[in-house]
């Protein structure tokens, strides 16, 4: 078992002008490899304070993992502090100098003394090359075996260096055997307690792999965690549990790990040759925006009519004026009319319509802030409706409504996976 | 001058399962009061490690400010660690016990021994009451004058305690006189270097207040920072500089501090009795969504047509088929036709149209990924166009394009602030 503390270097991060996302990423990755993370620290670009902090860290833990402080203007003081903490000199590292020279030649830019100084590193350190930037990372070693591993602060430089250089070194150095490997199953449209009742026995009995649930904003994730010696071994343990979970969850399950809900919808629509359109009032284009976020959206997405003003609902979505007068813009009838109008105008197989009260003003006893009516058209069938009320402020309500709309789309198309459609011929471009 | 380090307590935060927003808030507040923040730390619920960390902090700084670790299940070990670090005993604090008893009586819940233990505090500490929760905060004092101030981790409990209890105590204790007060001016559509050239002399010569620039995603903020004894004194120093900056920046300036670009647009449109609509392809509804995000958007926003498929551009925006064939969907001609079509269909005074290539696929030599054409209609005048190319991935490009579109709208309506419009009569509902 190895123990580590994480140190984020940079005045901008210390004072909160830049948000640190690295330390959480590193903490997760280390924990997954069975490394004990004792603490995180954030310190400004100040050599004295950094050196003192590193000395303290090495008193408590086997090593420090740092990010940041390797840019051309500040890396002198970072490396100076690290060298002091491990009691080594800074010496020229020839291969790093050549790599930096090579990079500057490629880009045709002149090299400064500052750039050259980036090749000075603590004596005897292990260099971690940086194919995504100029500053190499390194692992500085103290004679008693303690270490300080320094990586750049830019996440797209740090992440591959961590995965491909630092973690393998730690695994070997500390003979780490079991790491924790995870797979996350994403669900939408199922309440946490409903999901819990479906998987409660697994939650209670499984030990390796074990499962955990994490709810966030209308979606619930089920995380499967296996302790194993390799990704392959872990996958062999995880996959049967994942298959059982998917079966139990049913149509609320939409994908694993990095899959987004909109990407899952776009892929499934494209697979089935279906098209999608939206008719939005309170969500104001957010559903369309979420769909277009997925690369390849053009295979399935036709477009949207955002009808914020009532007369636009009438003119572009054919909502009857008498419906608006009799039931109001936020009503089941209006949601149905909007979905039908968008189906006619945009000629899509699947249409979702939203109309609601996002606040802060406009709520009444009968129609409180947070109330949203959804209308869902599938093929040329009847329009289905749903009434939901969301908590929170304007931003929360709109975000929840957008996720709920995507969830309704997803569950509707999943429900019909086995059923024959036969609708494409009857819908078309207006 | 006082120096402080911030310590966030809690395993959930250390491992990144909960996001820490407290330390940035505290760092800002302390810095604004002239307290030097040396470092931030995050540590799990572990009394030994916390005590060792606090001892180290008190070696370097005048005090530690902690959040978290005061909930009923973990506060024993937190207070234990703090007591060790300041070398005091935990003793019963009668007023805190009575306050806790009172609270439980109010809510009609039974009190447990755990709740009662919350009233044990380091001997001689200063109690900071917590009107928003059960756990009081406290400032524990070591005989040499160093201190550990402990606050709850729940932000809505911590923030008032910091503002109303801890900061006034620090001001008195360390005879802090000058705090730093800031005002931020937001701009859009002006490059960092252009803005720099407009304010460079102020940047160089001003000392109190001084100014700084911060660029993020297509917008540049100018921050004015004054060192003063009160907000009033600071405002008197800041306001003349702000007025000069607003004059120099011109129509790119859209608001101060918490003002968002979409809120500024909605307010200005409503003031002038103008309406807005959008016609979106690559932005996919994101501009409309941003506008609707602003409370009160219904006063100015009519709606949007998201025409992602080409035949929707033809059917709903009257883009001539021959335009699409001759110049392609991503072209100046299409952007113009989209803006004109949306003006006709949605009857708005101001219309923005976007068509571009967000990637990852679809780019060519002439029309690379990142290219976006904008069309802007104002009143019944000629459609203005703009061609911009954005770096980054699909999400970056779409976000930049959305901000650029909002910037074009803002600068266009600002440009016409003095000019008579006389257009409302000529546009209307289709």
Boltz contact constraints between the chains, C-beta under 6 A:
constraints:
  - contact:
      token1: [A, 15]
      token2: [B, 27]
      max_distance: 6.0
  - contact:
      token1: [A, 16]
      token2: [B, 24]
      max_distance: 6.0
  - contact:
      token1: [A, 16]
      token2: [B, 27]
      max_distance: 6.0
  - contact:
      token1: [A, 16]
      token2: [B, 28]
      max_distance: 6.0
  - contact:
      token1: [A, 24]
      token2: [B, 16]
      max_distance: 6.0
  - contact:
      token1: [A, 27]
      token2: [B, 15]
      max_distance: 6.0
  - contact:
      token1: [A, 27]
      token2: [B, 16]
      max_distance: 6.0
  - contact:
      token1: [A, 28]
      token2: [B, 16]
      max_distance: 6.0
  - contact:
      token1: [A, 38]
      token2: [B, 49]
      max_distance: 6.0
  - contact:
      token1: [A, 39]
      token2: [B, 41]
      max_distance: 6.0
  - contact:
      token1: [A, 39]
      token2: [B, 43]
      max_distance: 6.0
  - contact:
      token1: [A, 40]
      token2: [B, 42]
      max_distance: 6.0
  - contact:
      token1: [A, 41]
      token2: [B, 39]
      max_distance: 6.0
  - contact:
      token1: [A, 41]
      token2: [B, 41]
      max_distance: 6.0
  - contact:
      token1: [A, 42]
      token2: [B, 40]
      max_distance: 6.0
  - contact:
      token1: [A, 43]
      token2: [B, 39]
      max_distance: 6.0
  - contact:
      token1: [A, 49]
      token2: [B, 38]
      max_distance: 6.0
  - contact:
      token1: [A, 56]
      token2: [B, 56]
      max_distance: 6.0
  - contact:
      token1: [A, 284]
      token2: [B, 288]
      max_distance: 6.0
  - contact:
      token1: [A, 284]
      token2: [B, 289]
      max_distance: 6.0
  - contact:
      token1: [A, 284]
      token2: [B, 292]
      max_distance: 6.0
  - contact:
      token1: [A, 285]
      token2: [B, 285]
      max_distance: 6.0
  - contact:
      token1: [A, 285]
      token2: [B, 288]
      max_distance: 6.0
  - contact:
      token1: [A, 285]
      token2: [B, 289]
      max_distance: 6.0
  - contact:
      token1: [A, 285]
      token2: [B, 304]
      max_distance: 6.0
  - contact:
      token1: [A, 286]
      token2: [B, 289]
      max_distance: 6.0
  - contact:
      token1: [A, 288]
      token2: [B, 284]
      max_distance: 6.0
  - contact:
      token1: [A, 288]
      token2: [B, 285]
      max_distance: 6.0
  - contact:
      token1: [A, 288]
      token2: [B, 306]
      max_distance: 6.0
  - contact:
      token1: [A, 289]
      token2: [B, 284]
      max_distance: 6.0
  - contact:
      token1: [A, 289]
      token2: [B, 285]
      max_distance: 6.0
  - contact:
      token1: [A, 289]
      token2: [B, 286]
      max_distance: 6.0
  - contact:
      token1: [A, 289]
      token2: [B, 289]
      max_distance: 6.0
  - contact:
      token1: [A, 292]
      token2: [B, 284]
      max_distance: 6.0
  - contact:
      token1: [A, 295]
      token2: [B, 360]
      max_distance: 6.0
  - contact:
      token1: [A, 295]
      token2: [B, 394]
      max_distance: 6.0
  - contact:
      token1: [A, 301]
      token2: [B, 308]
      max_distance: 6.0
  - contact:
      token1: [A, 302]
      token2: [B, 309]
      max_distance: 6.0
  - contact:
      token1: [A, 302]
      token2: [B, 312]
      max_distance: 6.0
  - contact:
      token1: [A, 303]
      token2: [B, 306]
      max_distance: 6.0
  - contact:
      token1: [A, 303]
      token2: [B, 307]
      max_distance: 6.0
  - contact:
      token1: [A, 303]
      token2: [B, 308]
      max_distance: 6.0
  - contact:
      token1: [A, 303]
      token2: [B, 312]
      max_distance: 6.0
  - contact:
      token1: [A, 304]
      token2: [B, 285]
      max_distance: 6.0
  - contact:
      token1: [A, 304]
      token2: [B, 306]
      max_distance: 6.0
  - contact:
      token1: [A, 306]
      token2: [B, 288]
      max_distance: 6.0
  - contact:
      token1: [A, 306]
      token2: [B, 303]
      max_distance: 6.0
  - contact:
      token1: [A, 306]
      token2: [B, 304]
      max_distance: 6.0
  - contact:
      token1: [A, 307]
      token2: [B, 303]
      max_distance: 6.0
  - contact:
      token1: [A, 308]
      token2: [B, 301]
      max_distance: 6.0
  - contact:
      token1: [A, 308]
      token2: [B, 303]
      max_distance: 6.0
  - contact:
      token1: [A, 309]
      token2: [B, 302]
      max_distance: 6.0
  - contact:
      token1: [A, 311]
      token2: [B, 429]
      max_distance: 6.0
  - contact:
      token1: [A, 312]
      token2: [B, 302]
      max_distance: 6.0
  - contact:
      token1: [A, 312]
      token2: [B, 303]
      max_distance: 6.0
  - contact:
      token1: [A, 315]
      token2: [B, 430]
      max_distance: 6.0
  - contact:
      token1: [A, 360]
      token2: [B, 295]
      max_distance: 6.0
  - contact:
      token1: [A, 394]
      token2: [B, 295]
      max_distance: 6.0
  - contact:
      token1: [A, 429]
      token2: [B, 311]
      max_distance: 6.0
  - contact:
      token1: [A, 430]
      token2: [B, 315]
      max_distance: 6.0
